[in-house]
């Protein structure tokens, strides 16, 4: 097995900076503690777990191949973020900005189900399992822990996609990861003044694009948990009056890859009543969590009575009800969440995702 020589700091090896020879397995051990946080950083940058996985893999390979040039003048973590961020920026040069339907056009607001649903084959924003999105160990400072959870909220990640790539990178490195301006400048090969300028422009643009987060809480109180339980039960029963009571008047519903989206309880209920909730028992619902928010895995009944993976709903609870629902109509996302692809009428898994 090939080896590389590097100057490794005490941060990663437990002693003062020293030149050492390491092989691939040893490097993998050094890399492992940073893998999850690098994945989350690349997810925020790219809006896709799959793209983030590819960039993290590229980061590992580039770091291993160039470990001989790592002279220990910066922390290993900073060096890896330099490689990962620049790899993500190269990916973004392909021009594939990921969006949600609300970022593409105006909503439907009429309370009728007679709408043309347009499907667009474009790169859509993807959800991330909450467990994957959290760091391997929670920050000791509760405020830092809250900030980390908020930084994977679906609304925040969607708003990030409106920023130019370098502004996006600087904002994440500074405001989410708390790197200093001089460190960000070094990571991106720009001056500290340029880094500060990009940060200010990014903050200004994000303030315009990002919706208010006052509806999102980091823990569900008893009332909100009761609301979520009632929502999932009402969906299974096709209980339209019950769902009307749960949705806020200004709730929104998005369903990528459909570009059509709905704003307002009346419009959502009208659509569900005529096109989706045509009778009780059509769907089974399994609770999960995505982007630090409650989520519901939807299974649709087939002719043999079994239920097959259909869609993942990411929910935004608010005081008094549900404020936003983003439905990912791609059963493939169930694999990210280790959810079964099929369950029987009693809720037992038939075939787990691999």
N, C-alpha and C positions, 0 to 999 in steps of 0.2 A: 504494500500500500504506500502511495506517495506521501511525502511529508512536506511541510512548509515551515520556514523560520519566520518568527514575528516577535516584535517587542510587545509583550502583553502586560497590561497594568494590573496593579493589585486589586482593582475593582472586580476583575473576573477570575484571577488566579489565587488571590489571598496573600500576595507578597508584592514587594516593590517592583517597578517596571524592570523587566529583564528579557533578554533575547532567549527564546525557547523554540524548539522544533516540535511541531504538533502534526499529527496525521488527521485524516478525515474524520475518524470517530471522535477524536479529542475536540476537533473544531465543532462537530455537531453538538457536543456537550456544552461548549462555550456559547453556541448560537441559541440553544434550546430555550433559555430563560427569556429571550427577547422575541421569540417567534410570535406569540399571541399578540403582544402589543404592536408589533410591526404589521401583523395582519389587520388589526383594527385600524391602524393609521392608514394603511393602503385602502381599506374599505371606505373610510371617510373621503379619501382622495378620489376614488374611482366609482363609488356607489354600487359596487358589485363584489360579492364575496369570492366568486369564481375568478374574476380578474385580479383581485387582491391576492389570492392563493398563488396565481401565476407569478405575480411580481415578487412575492416573498420567496418563492422558489428561485427566481432569478437573483434576488438579493443574496441568498445563501451561496449560489454558485459563483457569483462575482466576488463575494467576500472571500470565499475559499481560494479562488484563483489569485486574488491580490493580497492575501494575508501577509505575504512577504514584504509588501510595501507599507504595511501598517506599523508605524514607528512608535506608537504609544504616546504620541503628543496629545491625543484626545482620548476620551473614554471610548471603550469598545461600543457602548450603546450609541453614542453620538456618531461614530463611524458607520455603524449599521443603518442608522436613520439617514445618513447622507446617501448611502447606496440605494436604500429603499425609496426615498423621496425622489431622487433623480430617475430611478427606474419607473416610478409612477408617472412622473412628468413626461417621460418618453412615450409611455402608453397613451397619455392624454393628447399627445401630438397627433394621434390618429384621428382626433376630432369626434370621438364617440361620447358625447355628453349624455349622461343618463338622466331621465326625467320621470316625473309622475304626470298623469293627465292634467292636473291643475296647473302645471307649468307650461302647457301647450296651447290652451284655448279657454274659452268661456264655458261655464257650466250650463246644464239644463236646470231650469227653475220651475217649470210647469208641472203640476201634479197629475201627470198622465203617463201611462206606460207605453204609449205609441211613439217610440223613438227609434231611430236608426242607430245601431251600435257599430261604430267604425273601429275595426281592428288595425292597428299600425304595427308593422314589423320593424321596430326601431329598438335601440338599446334602452331598456327600462331600468329604473332603479330597482335594486333587489333588497329584500329584508335580510337581516342578520340575526341568528339566534342570540338571545340575550346572554346565555352562558358563554358563548364564544366571544361576544363583544365586551365582556368584563375582563379586566386583567386577572392574571393567575392568582394574585393576592391583592386584596382591597387596600387602597391607601390608608395609612393610619389616621390622617386628618379626615373627619367626616365630610368637611366641605369639599375636599379633593375627591372623595368618593362620589358625592353628588354630581360634581362637575363631570367626572368620567362617565357616569350613567347618562347624563343629559347630552353628552357629546355624540351618542349614537342614536338619539331620537330620530325617528323617520323624518320629521319636519326639518330638523337641523341638517341632516345629511342631504336632503333634497335641496335645501337652500344653498348649501355649499356648491352644488353643481352649477349654479348660476355665476360663480366666480371664475375669472380667468385662472388657468392652472397655477401660475406662480403666486398669485394672490392667495389662492386656496392653500397652497403649501405653507406660505408664510403665516397665515392666520392659524392654521392647525399647529404648526410648530411653536408659535408664540402663545396663543391664547388657550389651547387645549393641552399641549405638552409642556408649556412653561419654559421653553428654551429662551435664553437671552438673545438680544438682538445680534450681538457679536457672534454667538454660536450659529444662529440662523444664517447670517452672512457667510460664515465659513462653510456651512453645509451646501449652500446654493452658489457659492463663488461670486457673491455680490458684496457691495459695501454695506456697512451698518445703516448708512443713511438711506440707501435704496431699499433695504429690508424694512425700515420704519415707514417709508413711503408706501410700499406695497401693503403693509399691515393696515395703515390708516384707510387706504382706498378699499381694502377688503372689508374692514369693519363697517364703513359707510354703506357699501353695496349690500352687505349681509343684513344690515338693519332695515333696508328697503325690501329685501326678498324674503326674510325669515318671518313666519307668522308668530304671533304672540304665543308664549309657552305657559301662560297662566293656567291653562287647562290641565297641564301635566303635573302629576305629583310622583315622587320617587317611591312611595309606598302607598298601597291601597288601604284606605280606611274601611271600616265595616260597611258603611253605606255604599261606597264605590264597589266593593267586592260583591255586595248583594245585587247591585245594579248589573254587574257583569254576569253573574250567575243567572239573573232573570233574563238578560238579553239572549244568552245562549239557549236557555230553555224555551223562550218564546220563538226563537228561530227554528228550533226543531219542531215545534208545534204549529208553525206558520201562523202564529198568534199576532195578527196585524194590530189589533187594539193595544196589546201589550207592548209591541215594538214602538207604537206611536207614543206611548207614555215614557219610554226609555230614551228615545232620541231627543236631543235638543232641537229647538226650533230652527237654528241655523246650522245644523249638522251637515256634513259633506260626505259623499260616497265616491270613491275612485276605484277603478277596476283594470289596471294594466294587465294585458296589452290593449284593452279597449280605450280609445281616446275620449269617448263620451264619459262625462262625469256629472254628478248631481249635487246641487246645493240647496239645502232646505229640507226639513222633515217631510213636507208634503210631496216634494218631487221624489224623494227616496222611497217613501211608502207607496206612491203610485207605481213606480217602477217595480218594486218587489212584489206588489200584489198581483200585477198583470203578467210578469215575466219569470219570477223566481219562486216565490212562496205560493205555489198553486194548490198546495194541499199539505196536511201534516204528515210527518214521517219521511219526507223526501230527503232530508238531510240529517246527518248525525254530526255533533260538534264535540271536539276534543280541545280542552284548554291547553295553551302553551304560552310562550312569551317570545317576543321579537323586538329588537331595538330598544330594549329596556321598557317595553310596554306590553300590556296584556294582548294576547292574540288567540284566535280560534281557528283550528284546523277543521275545514268543512269536508265531509264525506257525503257523496251523493249515492242514493240507493239505485241499484241495478235490478234487472228483471229477476235474478235468482235470489234477491233479498239481501245480498251482501252490499256493503257500502265501500265505494272507491274514492281515493283521494281526488278532490275537486279544486279547492282553493284555500288560501290562507288569508284570514282577515286580521289585520293589525288595527287595534282599537285604541282610541284616545279617550279615556274617561275624563269627565269633568264634574264639578259640583252640579248635581241635578240630572246627570245622564251621560250619554255618549255624544262626543263632539265631532269625531272624525272616524271614518272607516276606510281603510285602504285594503282592497281585496286583490291579492295576487293570484290571477287565474292561471297559474302554471303549476300543475301538480309536482313538477320536478323539484320545486323548492322544499317539498316534504323531506327530501333526502338530506338537506342541510340541517333539518331539525330532528333527524333520527326518528321520524314519525312513520308508522306503518302505512303502506300504500293501500291496504284493504283491511276492513274490519267486518265482522259478521253482525247480524241484527242485534246481538247482545253486547256488542262493543269489543269483542275479542279480536286481536290482531291475527290476520291470515298470513300476510306477507310483509315482513319488515323491510324498510328501505335499506339499501346497502350502499 
